[in-house]
Amino acid sequence: MTSAPNGPSITSLFITGASSGLGRAMVLEWARTGLRIGMIARRKNELQKLSTELIEMGAIPFFFAGDVRDKEFMNGAVRSFISSAGIPDLIIANAGIRGAVGTALELDQGEIMGVNYFGVQNTLRPFLPDLIKRKRGQILVISSLASFLPLPGAGEYCASKSALNAWCGSLRFDLIAHGISLTTVNPGFIRTEMTRNNPYPMPFIMDPREAARIIRKKSAKNPPVINFPRLLALSLYTLSLLPTSFREKFFVHLKRTGHPPD
Ligand SMILES: NC(=O)c1ccc[n+]([C@@H]2O[C@H](COP(=O)([O-])OP(=O)(O)OC[C@H]3O[C@@H](n4cnc5c(N)ncnc54)[C@H](OP(=O)(O)O)[C@@H]3O)[C@@H](O)[C@H]2O)c1
């Protein structure tokens, strides 16, 4: 396995969903003097605040306020970043939404898929010709352990992340021949705006700074996939292999009692 350029050798980073939570924590985890950092999110004021912090740290921020679902905006932001800061060494497609916890009938159809799946495509596609020409680069895509199995009340979220993992796994094959690595990152629960009002138990929930540290450390060797925390990943993977009827009973019990069956 080759070593990824996420140490001091990286000179530029481009990341979506930088305005809060895990994205913000990853920006601060990687930030250092001279690092050029391109950031995308819709909340301009949050990007502005983070940019001020980055300048104080000696980094060189560029931010583009807009929506990852907007292909033209993303193409423009990528072109503008490349012309000012060069082709990034590291791209992190992190922007994502989970939507309200509820049944399929209550949720906005298509919105989650638009951000979590097509938004990632809109982020990566404009970079690919330049990355391929340069024959170097590292991509991290933030997915979720929710991609492992259909969780109740989160159908579109699980579907969007499962689709994302399938697309990324396939894209990795195409890119590896050109010297570009792609890692799909599947975190468990992280304490962010996304999970703030979750009404269900969130085992092994962690701070975004800890999650960012884990992602940086584990991504140094370009693995195809990073799953963490390990015990939750293993439990969900095991659950995904069990018969559907067992899984359904498990979730009914969990909803009723707030804890897994003994
Ligand atoms: N929190 C968890 O437990 C958890 C677990 C597994 C995976 N993840 C994944 O981690 C990633 C980050 O989530 P988080 O937990 O840090 O949640 P968060 O605090 O809500 O952050 C989501 C980020 O995505 C941006 N975003 C959302 N929709 C966007 C859009 N249409 N266009 C541009 N940016 C958009 C938000 O910025 P604006 O609102 O300013 O646009 C924000 O910066 C997501 O992909 C999520 O699925 C989270």
The ligand as a Gaussian input file, in Angstrom:
#p B3LYP/6-31G(d) Opt

LIG

0 1
 N      -23.073000      12.949000      12.609000
 C      -23.056000      11.639000      12.445000
 O      -23.396000      10.856000      13.358000
 C      -22.585000      11.057000      11.129000
 C      -22.381000       9.671000      11.077000
 C      -21.949000       9.111000       9.886000
 C      -21.711000       9.899000       8.785000
 N      -21.919000      11.232000       8.855000
 C      -21.674000      12.024000       7.649000
 O      -20.738000      13.052000       7.938000
 C      -20.944000      14.129000       7.013000
 C      -20.954000      15.441000       7.793000
 O      -22.109000      15.477000       8.636000
 P      -22.104000      16.137000      10.087000
 O      -22.464000      15.083000      11.049000
 O      -20.869000      16.911000      10.281000
 O      -23.393000      17.061000       9.975000
 P      -23.555000      18.650000       9.954000
 O      -22.904000      19.281000      11.115000
 O      -25.007000      18.869000       9.732000
 O      -22.734000      19.078000       8.657000
 C      -23.207000      18.896000       7.352000
 C      -22.394000      19.782000       6.436000
 O      -22.837000      19.576000       5.085000
 C      -23.165000      20.847000       4.528000
 N      -24.275000      20.714000       3.586000
 C      -25.474000      20.126000       3.784000
 N      -26.234000      20.225000       2.675000
 C      -25.489000      20.893000       1.768000
 C      -25.728000      21.315000       0.439000
 N      -26.886000      21.057000      -0.184000
 N      -24.736000      21.993000      -0.210000
 C      -23.566000      22.278000       0.415000
 N      -23.279000      21.882000       1.667000
 C      -24.230000      21.208000       2.332000
 C      -23.583000      21.718000       5.729000
 O      -23.370000      23.090000       5.440000
 P      -24.521000      24.159000       5.137000
 O      -25.716000      23.781000       5.955000
 O      -23.876000      25.442000       5.537000
 O      -24.747000      24.042000       3.663000
 C      -22.570000      21.252000       6.771000
 O      -21.351000      21.921000       6.596000
 C      -22.235000      13.814000       6.270000
 O      -21.957000      13.292000       5.000000
 C      -22.891000      12.761000       7.154000
 O      -23.769000      11.933000       6.423000
 C      -22.346000      11.845000      10.004000

